[in-house]
Amino acid sequence: MKLGTLKLENNFVLAPMQNVTTGPYRRFCRNFYKIGLVCVPMIYTKGIVSSPKSFEHELYKIEKERPISVQLIGSDPEALKKSIEYLESYKFDVLDINAGCPSKRAIRAKQGGYLIDDFKKLKGLLEIAVKFSSRPVSLKTRTGFKKNFDLITFKDIVNDSGIEFLTVHARTVKDRSNISAIDLDFIKILKESISIPLIGNGDIINPKFAKYFMDYTNVDAIMIGRGTLGNPELFYQIYEYFTKGREIPFINNKTLMRERVELYKRVLDDFVDGTKFQFPLEEYKFIELKRNSIWLTKNIKNSTDLRRKLSETRNLRQLKLVLEDIFN
């Protein structure tokens, strides 16, 4: 399929989630099914300007993950321009601008989700991104700040901006992850209003809702984030349901958890091979393996107790001992 000039194998996108969809996590998920596009989570433009080396681990080996996008968050035009210049040395496929992050840090700094409440600033940042990026530019946002944005104004900004596609999480910034607040009606109307491809995002945690989301809104692609936590096979399950009507139930037990943890270890070792990060590799591997091991307890009997044991580990050696104890 195509998103603007970008050619993808399918219309599945792995969301950029900070401290979740890291390099190892993206590679891990792609072991279970072909994902059309994966995304490097948001990188602060002012951070790149002040300390570019501190973000090297986010961009490490991204040329081996293509197609891949890199997401920037910031509100300072000059910092955005310098960040784009810095990224030119990397091989990736899309530059994504974040105008949807609901974190307090982002809102206080008048960036991320704040931008959907300041169309003038958003328009200016998109103009800079399109002008200075040698890659296609996309925008990821939400349906509004406290309430849905003015559709007429927004569609004109998007259609005239030069960006190649748009991703919208079907909630406002203030609604954050409120399950009852998802608004597919607005996504449907937005899709009918804009002239570029639209990716839909929000609460896609199973194949049935994925199909309902696409059929109801007519979006061009779907982006999934939290739904993959503990269920790395979700994209495959959705593909089977879309193409064959086959429902593959999510199953987990200690045997499957062990297989997935061992796979994550191998992916992690391969990823860090040859690295020269500014922090100890042992600590990086511990953090990565710990949080993913916790997620991979999903739906296992007595999983609360397993997560507690894993959470209490303080280093890689302890973590491996606890995992060994769990599996034995």
C-alpha positions in Angstrom: 0.0 0.0 0.0 1.0 3.7 -0.3 1.0 6.5 2.3 1.7 9.4 0.1 5.0 8.5 -1.7 5.8 5.9 1.0 5.4 2.3 -0.2 4.5 -0.2 2.6 4.0 -4.0 2.6 0.7 -3.6 4.5 -1.4 -1.0 6.3 -0.3 -1.9 9.9 1.8 0.6 11.9 3.5 0.1 15.3 2.9 3.2 17.3 5.7 5.4 18.7 5.5 4.9 22.5 8.2 6.4 24.7 10.1 3.8 26.7 8.1 1.0 25.0 8.6 0.7 21.3 12.4 0.8 21.5 14.7 -0.7 18.9 14.7 -4.1 20.5 10.9 -4.0 21.0 10.3 -3.1 17.3 12.5 -5.9 16.2 10.8 -8.3 18.6 7.3 -7.5 17.2 8.5 -7.9 13.7 9.5 -11.5 14.5 5.8 -12.4 14.7 4.4 -10.6 11.6 5.4 -8.2 8.9 4.6 -4.7 10.1 4.3 -2.1 7.4 5.8 0.8 9.3 7.5 1.0 12.7 8.3 4.3 14.6 11.0 5.7 16.7 9.3 7.2 19.8 9.3 11.0 20.2 12.7 12.7 20.5 12.8 16.2 22.0 14.2 18.7 19.5 15.8 20.8 22.3 17.4 17.7 23.6 18.9 16.9 20.2 20.3 20.5 20.0 21.8 20.4 23.5 22.9 16.8 23.8 22.6 14.8 20.5 24.7 11.9 21.8 22.2 11.2 24.5 19.7 10.1 21.8 22.0 7.8 19.9 20.5 4.6 21.4 17.1 5.7 20.0 18.4 5.9 16.5 20.9 3.0 16.7 20.7 0.7 13.6 17.4 2.2 12.4 18.6 1.7 8.8 18.1 -2.1 9.4 14.4 -1.5 10.3 13.1 0.3 7.3 10.4 1.3 6.6 10.7 3.4 9.8 9.7 6.8 10.9 11.4 9.1 13.4 9.1 11.3 15.5 10.2 14.7 16.8 8.5 16.7 19.6 9.1 20.4 20.2 7.8 23.9 19.7 10.9 25.9 18.9 11.2 26.4 15.2 15.0 26.8 15.2 15.4 23.6 17.4 13.2 21.8 14.9 15.3 22.9 12.0 18.6 21.9 13.7 17.1 18.6 14.7 16.2 17.9 11.1 19.7 18.8 10.0 21.1 16.4 12.6 18.8 13.5 11.5 20.0 13.9 7.8 22.9 11.6 8.5 20.5 8.7 9.4 18.7 6.4 7.0 15.0 6.4 7.7 11.8 6.9 5.7 9.5 9.4 7.4 9.8 12.5 9.7 6.8 12.6 12.0 5.8 15.6 14.0 4.2 15.0 17.4 1.2 17.2 18.2 -0.6 14.8 20.5 1.5 13.9 23.5 -0.7 14.5 26.6 2.1 14.5 29.2 2.3 17.4 31.6 5.9 17.9 30.5 4.8 18.4 26.9 1.9 20.7 27.7 3.9 22.9 30.1 6.5 23.3 27.3 3.7 24.2 24.8 4.5 21.2 22.6 3.0 17.8 21.8 -0.7 17.9 22.5 -0.6 21.6 23.2 -0.1 22.3 19.5 -3.5 21.1 18.6 -4.8 24.0 20.6 -2.5 26.5 18.8 -3.0 26.1 15.0 -0.8 29.0 14.2 2.2 27.5 15.9 1.4 24.0 14.5 1.2 25.4 11.0 4.6 27.1 11.3 6.3 24.0 12.5 4.8 21.9 9.7 6.1 24.5 7.2 9.6 24.2 8.6 9.5 20.4 8.6 8.3 20.1 5.0 10.8 22.7 3.9 13.9 21.3 5.5 13.3 17.6 5.6 14.5 15.4 2.7 12.1 12.7 3.8 8.3 12.8 3.7 6.7 14.5 6.7 3.7 13.2 8.6 1.8 14.5 11.6 0.5 12.6 14.6 -2.1 14.2 16.8 -5.4 13.8 18.6 -9.0 14.9 17.9 -8.5 18.1 19.9 -7.3 19.5 23.2 -10.3 19.7 25.6 -12.8 19.2 22.8 -12.7 18.2 19.1 -10.8 20.8 17.1 -12.4 23.0 14.4 -12.5 20.7 11.5 -12.7 23.3 8.7 -9.6 25.1 9.9 -7.6 21.9 10.6 -8.4 20.3 7.3 -7.1 23.4 5.5 -3.9 23.4 7.5 -3.3 19.7 6.8 -4.3 19.8 3.1 -2.1 22.8 2.4 0.9 21.8 4.6 2.7 19.5 2.2 2.7 16.6 4.8 2.1 13.2 3.2 -0.1 11.6 5.7 -1.8 12.1 9.1 -2.2 9.9 12.2 -5.0 10.7 14.7 -5.6 9.1 18.0 -9.3 9.1 18.5 -9.4 11.0 21.8 -8.7 14.5 22.9 -5.5 15.4 24.7 -7.4 15.9 28.0 -9.1 12.5 27.7 -5.6 10.8 27.6 -6.5 7.0 27.7 -10.1 7.2 28.9 -11.8 4.2 27.3 -15.2 5.8 27.1 -13.9 8.8 25.3 -12.8 7.2 22.0 -14.6 9.0 19.1 -14.7 7.1 15.8 -17.4 9.4 14.5 -15.0 12.3 14.4 -12.3 10.1 12.7 -14.9 9.2 10.1 -15.7 12.8 9.4 -12.1 13.8 9.3 -11.2 11.1 6.8 -13.9 12.5 4.5 -12.5 16.0 4.9 -8.8 15.7 4.1 -7.0 14.9 0.9 -4.1 12.9 2.3 -4.1 9.4 3.8 -5.3 9.0 7.4 -4.0 6.5 10.0 -6.4 5.7 12.8 -5.1 5.0 16.3 -6.7 4.2 19.7 -7.9 1.2 21.7 -7.1 -1.3 18.9 -6.5 -4.3 21.2 -8.1 -7.2 19.2 -8.9 -8.1 15.6 -12.6 -7.5 15.8 -12.2 -3.9 16.9 -9.4 -3.4 14.4 -11.8 -4.4 11.6 -14.6 -2.3 13.0 -12.3 0.7 13.3 -11.3 0.4 9.7 -14.7 -0.4 8.3 -16.5 2.3 10.2 -14.0 5.2 9.6 -12.5 4.1 6.3 -9.0 5.0 7.5 -6.1 4.0 5.2 -4.2 2.2 7.9 -4.3 1.4 11.6 -1.7 2.2 14.3 -1.4 -0.1 17.3 0.6 0.5 20.5 -0.6 -0.7 23.9 -2.4 -3.6 22.3 0.9 -5.3 21.6 2.1 -5.2 25.2 2.2 -8.9 26.2 0.7 -9.9 22.9 3.3 -9.5 20.2 1.2 -11.7 17.8 -1.6 -9.1 17.6 -0.7 -7.9 14.1 -0.7 -11.5 12.9 -4.1 -12.2 14.6 -5.5 -9.1 12.8 -4.2 -10.2 9.4 -5.7 -13.6 9.8 -9.1 -12.1 10.8 -9.0 -9.5 8.0 -8.0 -12.0 5.2 -9.6 -15.3 6.4 -12.1 -14.4 9.0 -10.2 -16.6 11.3 -10.1 -15.7 15.0 -6.9 -16.6 16.8 -7.5 -16.3 20.5 -4.7 -14.8 22.7 -3.2 -17.7 24.6 -0.4 -17.4 27.1 1.2 -19.8 29.6 4.7 -20.2 31.1 5.9 -22.2 28.2 4.9 -19.5 25.7 6.2 -16.8 28.0 9.6 -18.6 28.2 9.8 -18.8 24.4 9.0 -15.1 24.0 11.4 -14.0 26.8 14.2 -16.1 25.2 13.5 -14.5 21.8 13.6 -11.1 23.4 17.0 -11.9 24.9 18.3 -12.9 21.5 16.9 -9.8 19.8 18.3 -7.6 22.6 21.8 -9.2 22.4 21.8 -8.7 18.6 20.7 -5.1 19.0 23.4 -4.0 21.5 26.2 -5.9 19.7 28.8 -3.3 18.8 27.1 -0.4 20.7 28.9 2.4 22.4 26.1 4.0 24.4 26.7 6.7 27.0 25.3 4.4 29.7 26.2 0.8 30.8 24.9 -1.9 28.4 24.2 -4.2 31.3 21.7 -1.6 32.7 20.1 -1.1 29.3 19.6 -4.8 28.9 18.2 -5.1 32.4 15.6 -2.4 31.9 14.5 -3.7 28.5 14.3 -7.3 29.6 12.6 -6.5 32.9 9.7 -4.5 31.5 9.1 -6.8 28.6 9.1 -9.9 30.9 6.5 -8.2 33.1 4.3 -7.5 30.0 4.8 -11.1 28.8 3.1 -12.4 32.0 -0.2 -11.3 30.5 -3.1 -13.7 31.2 -0.9 -16.3 32.9 -2.3 -17.8 36.1 -1.0 -16.0 39.2 0.5 -13.3 36.9 0.1 -10.7 39.7 2.6 -12.6 41.8 4.9 -13.1 38.8 4.9 -9.4 38.1 5.6 -8.6 41.7 8.7 -10.9 41.7 10.0 -9.4 38.5 9.4 -5.9 39.6 11.5 -6.4 42.7 14.6 -7.3 40.8 17.3 -4.7 40.8 19.9 -5.9 38.2 20.2 -8.3 35.3 21.6 -11.2 37.3 18.6 -11.0 39.7 16.2 -10.8 36.9 17.6 -13.9 35.1 17.4 -15.9 38.4 13.8 -14.9 38.9 12.9 -15.8 35.3 14.7 -19.2 35.8 12.7 -19.8 38.9 9.4 -18.9 37.2 10.0 -21.2 34.3 11.3 -24.1 36.4 
